[in-house]
Amino acid sequence: MLSPEMNDKLRALHSDAGPGLDGCAALLGMDHLVVSLSLGDQVTEQLWSSSRISADFEDLQFTLGEGPGPDALRTRRLVLEHDVAAVDAERWPALIPAMSRLPIQAVFCLPLSLGGITVGVLTGLRASPGHMSGQETDDALGLAAALTLQLLCDGRPPEDELHRAAVHQATGMLSVQLALPLSEALLRLRAYAYSHDRSIVEAAEDVVSRRLRLDDDDPEPESPKETRG
């Protein structure tokens, strides 16, 4: 059964998703919350996050192509890790060490699914280890169900409102420049961002502005003054 507070939040979702989600992290016993939309082929697009930390975590999963979010999307099952330190490093070999820079000790991912359709993932993050309580679990499942219905009704947001709009644009540009399928072009962009310890969004913006080309052996972005037309 949903708590009265969560019922109030879900009613707010019908009018405006942003304000409706504000405060949901605390109701679920989380420090941070993020909602991502599935774009197919295990690729997600961040729709809303409660903090910079949750946005950074979602970008990290996207860059590395692994983590509890992709697992929840692929399996359509809950991925509940109440103690990140206890997770086998071989499960997410790139993500676990990379997460050491973020104040995250527990991760809870709920697929936004209805029947055979999965439209996204709801992710809750905690700065300290700990299980979700029964009430928190009920509220999280209720929120996930409401978000699923909303996304199925509203569909994908306009391209210019996407958090990673530059990534999608850069992927298309790289596909043409390097004569690669879109999936391989995205992998090339991910590999560059990871190996250079950069945000994939920042790397994509450099590609779009033509400060960075990934057909070089060891590409480095040019400064704005060096960029040629």
Secondary structure as the mmCIF struct_conf table of DSSP 4:
data_model
#
loop_
_struct_conf.conf_type_id
_struct_conf.id
_struct_conf.beg_label_comp_id
_struct_conf.beg_label_asym_id
_struct_conf.beg_label_seq_id
_struct_conf.end_label_comp_id
_struct_conf.end_label_asym_id
_struct_conf.end_label_seq_id
HELX_RH_AL_P HELX_RH_AL_P1 PRO A 4 LEU A 13
TURN_TY1_P TURN_TY1_P1 HIS A 14 SER A 15
HELX_RH_AL_P HELX_RH_AL_P2 ALA A 17 LEU A 21
TURN_TY1_P TURN_TY1_P2 ASP A 22 GLY A 23
HELX_RH_AL_P HELX_RH_AL_P3 CYS A 24 LEU A 27
TURN_TY1_P TURN_TY1_P3 LEU A 28 GLY A 29
BEND BEND1 ASP A 31 ASP A 31
STRN STRN1 HIS A 32 GLY A 40
TURN_TY1_P TURN_TY1_P4 ASP A 41 GLN A 42
STRN STRN2 VAL A 43 SER A 49
BEND BEND2 SER A 50 SER A 51
HELX_RH_AL_P HELX_RH_AL_P4 ARG A 52 LEU A 64
TURN_TY1_P TURN_TY1_P5 GLY A 65 GLY A 65
BEND BEND3 GLY A 67 GLY A 67
HELX_RH_AL_P HELX_RH_AL_P5 PRO A 68 THR A 75
BEND BEND4 ARG A 77 ARG A 77
STRN STRN3 VAL A 79 GLU A 81
BEND BEND5 HIS A 82 HIS A 82
HELX_RH_3T_P HELX_RH_3T_P1 VAL A 84 ALA A 86
BEND BEND6 VAL A 87 VAL A 87
TURN_TY1_P TURN_TY1_P6 ALA A 89 ARG A 91
BEND BEND7 TRP A 92 TRP A 92
TURN_TY1_P TURN_TY1_P7 PRO A 93 ALA A 94
HELX_RH_AL_P HELX_RH_AL_P6 LEU A 95 ALA A 98
HELX_RH_3T_P HELX_RH_3T_P2 MET A 99 ARG A 101
BEND BEND8 LEU A 102 LEU A 102
STRN STRN4 ALA A 106 LEU A 114
TURN_TY1_P TURN_TY1_P8 GLY A 115 GLY A 116
STRN STRN5 ILE A 117 ARG A 126
BEND BEND9 ALA A 127 SER A 128
HELX_LH_PP_P HELX_LH_PP_P1 HIS A 131 SER A 133
HELX_RH_AL_P HELX_RH_AL_P7 GLY A 134 ASP A 154
BEND BEND10 ARG A 156 ARG A 156
HELX_LH_PP_P HELX_LH_PP_P2 PRO A 157 PRO A 158
HELX_RH_3T_P HELX_RH_3T_P3 GLU A 159 GLU A 161
TURN_TY1_P TURN_TY1_P9 HIS A 163 ARG A 164
HELX_RH_AL_P HELX_RH_AL_P8 ALA A 165 GLN A 177
TURN_TY1_P TURN_TY1_P10 LEU A 178 ALA A 179
HELX_RH_AL_P HELX_RH_AL_P9 LEU A 182 SER A 195
TURN_TY1_P TURN_TY1_P11 HIS A 196 ASP A 197
HELX_RH_AL_P HELX_RH_AL_P10 ILE A 200 VAL A 208
TURN_TY1_P TURN_TY1_P12 SER A 209 ARG A 210
BEND BEND11 ARG A 211 ARG A 211
TURN_TY1_P TURN_TY1_P13 LEU A 214 ASP A 215
BEND BEND12 ASP A 216 ASP A 218
HELX_LH_PP_P HELX_LH_PP_P3 PRO A 221 SER A 223
HELX_RH_3T_P HELX_RH_3T_P4 PRO A 224 GLU A 226
#
